[in-house]
Amino acid sequence: TSIPGSCNFDTQDQEWTTVCGLTQDTTDDFDGNVSNSAVTGQTGPHTDHTPGKGQSFLHVNSSTQKEGNRARITTTKFFPASLGVCRVHFWFWMFASRQTGVLKAKVYTAEEHGMDILMWSSSRNEGNKW
């Protein structure tokens, strides 16, 4: 987590939004929470992807949501534009029960005038794995 903008969600008693420089979007339909395997049920991971003592991850539980509902998390830190230098690395778990329907995940960057640019997306069940 020494790289600017990185977060592993092992924030203990601290608020993850402050520590990680992230915020819940107030215009979306539901929020994410920092979790571990004890609270995710059957479709969540048993542990996070990092080796060692870390066990927390950001969990967006879509099992009780309606089709079309969105959870949106944004960064509060802005990084200058670069040519071939800026990279977004993240691990995700997108595993749905049969009742959930289609899951969609998207990563956007915002250009200087505020326009969102789609950088990555997935709209399928990615399997029971990170």
Secondary structure per residue as TSV (DSSP state, phi and psi in degrees):
chain	resnum	aa	ss	phi	psi
A	1	T	-	360.0	16.1
A	2	S	-	-82.2	-10.9
A	3	I	S	-80.1	131.9
A	4	P	T	-54.5	131.5
A	5	G	T	90.4	-3.7
A	6	S	-	-89.8	153.9
A	7	C	-	-155.9	139.0
A	8	N	-	-111.1	1.1
A	9	F	S	67.8	7.5
A	10	D	-	-87.4	68.9
A	11	T	-	-96.7	-1.9
A	12	Q	T	53.4	-119.2
A	13	D	T	-84.6	-5.8
A	14	Q	S	-82.8	153.3
A	15	E	-	-72.0	120.1
A	16	W	H	-62.0	-31.8
A	17	T	H	-63.5	-37.9
A	18	T	H	-73.6	-48.9
A	19	V	H	-62.4	-41.4
A	20	C	H	-90.1	-8.9
A	21	G	T	69.4	35.2
A	22	L	E	-120.8	161.6
A	23	T	E	-144.0	149.7
A	24	Q	E	-79.1	134.9
A	25	D	-	-74.1	127.6
A	26	T	T	-79.2	-9.6
A	27	T	T	-98.9	2.5
A	28	D	S	-89.1	-172.5
A	29	D	S	-97.1	-26.7
A	30	F	-	-157.6	168.7
A	31	D	-	-116.5	162.2
A	32	G	-	-94.3	160.4
A	33	N	E	-139.3	150.6
A	34	V	E	-76.0	129.6
A	35	S	E	-138.4	175.7
A	36	N	-	-137.0	-177.6
A	37	S	G	-61.9	-19.0
A	38	A	G	-69.0	-19.8
A	39	V	G	-118.0	2.1
A	40	T	S	-94.3	-12.2
A	41	G	T	76.9	-155.3
A	42	Q	T	-78.5	-24.7
A	43	T	S	-96.5	-1.9
A	44	G	S	-95.1	164.8
A	45	P	-	-70.3	157.1
A	46	H	S	-82.1	-20.0
A	47	T	S	-160.0	167.9
A	48	D	-	-78.5	178.8
A	49	H	S	-87.4	-10.5
A	50	T	S	-84.9	143.9
A	51	P	S	-76.0	161.7
A	52	G	S	92.9	-148.4
A	53	K	S	-82.2	-18.0
A	54	G	-	-62.6	139.2
A	55	Q	-	-143.1	3.1
A	56	S	-	-98.7	152.0
A	57	F	E	-152.5	159.8
A	58	L	E	-81.0	122.6
A	59	H	E	-117.0	125.7
A	60	V	-	-114.1	104.1
A	61	N	-	-84.7	106.7
A	62	S	-	-95.0	-0.4
A	63	S	T	-66.7	-22.8
A	64	T	T	-107.4	11.0
A	65	Q	-	-95.7	165.0
A	66	K	-	-94.7	157.2
A	67	E	T	-57.3	132.9
A	68	G	T	93.5	-12.8
A	69	N	-	-65.7	148.1
A	70	R	-	-127.5	143.2
A	71	A	-	-116.9	128.7
A	72	R	-	-131.1	129.0
A	73	I	E	-122.2	130.4
A	74	T	E	-123.8	159.8
A	75	T	E	-85.8	147.5
A	76	T	S	-98.8	-3.7
A	77	K	-	-105.1	137.4
A	78	F	-	-111.1	140.0
A	79	F	-	-116.5	139.4
A	80	P	-	-66.1	151.3
A	81	A	-	-63.7	149.6
A	82	S	-	-148.5	160.5
A	83	L	S	-103.9	106.1
A	84	G	S	71.5	12.6
A	85	V	-	-108.4	-41.3
A	86	C	-	-75.5	130.1
A	87	R	-	-133.4	144.1
A	88	V	-	-110.3	119.3
A	89	H	-	-116.3	132.3
A	90	F	-	-156.1	155.1
A	91	W	-	-110.2	142.8
A	92	F	-	-144.1	157.1
A	93	W	-	-129.2	113.6
A	94	M	-	-128.8	86.0
A	95	F	-	-126.4	120.7
A	96	A	-	-110.5	148.2
A	97	S	-	-77.6	169.8
A	98	R	T	-64.6	-25.9
A	99	Q	T	-81.9	-15.9
A	100	T	T	-72.3	-39.2
A	101	G	-	90.7	-154.7
A	102	V	-	-83.3	127.3
A	103	L	-	-97.8	144.5
A	104	K	-	-132.0	136.4
A	105	A	E	-130.0	137.9
A	106	K	E	-140.4	145.3
A	107	V	E	-122.3	126.4
A	108	Y	E	-118.3	153.3
A	109	T	E	-114.1	155.4
A	110	A	E	-109.8	128.6
A	111	E	-	-81.6	172.1
A	112	E	T	-59.0	-24.1
A	113	H	T	-94.2	6.9
A	114	G	S	93.9	1.0
A	115	M	-	-78.0	130.1
A	116	D	E	-78.5	133.6
A	117	I	E	-117.4	121.1
A	118	L	E	-68.8	123.5
A	119	M	E	-105.4	-29.4
A	120	W	E	-160.2	146.7
A	121	S	E	-154.3	156.4
A	122	S	E	-146.3	139.9
A	123	S	-	-136.8	46.7
A	124	R	S	-145.7	164.6
A	125	N	-	-71.4	117.1
A	126	E	-	-87.8	0.5
A	127	G	-	97.4	167.8
A	128	N	S	-85.1	62.6
A	129	K	-	-162.2	161.0
A	130	W	-	-76.4	360.0
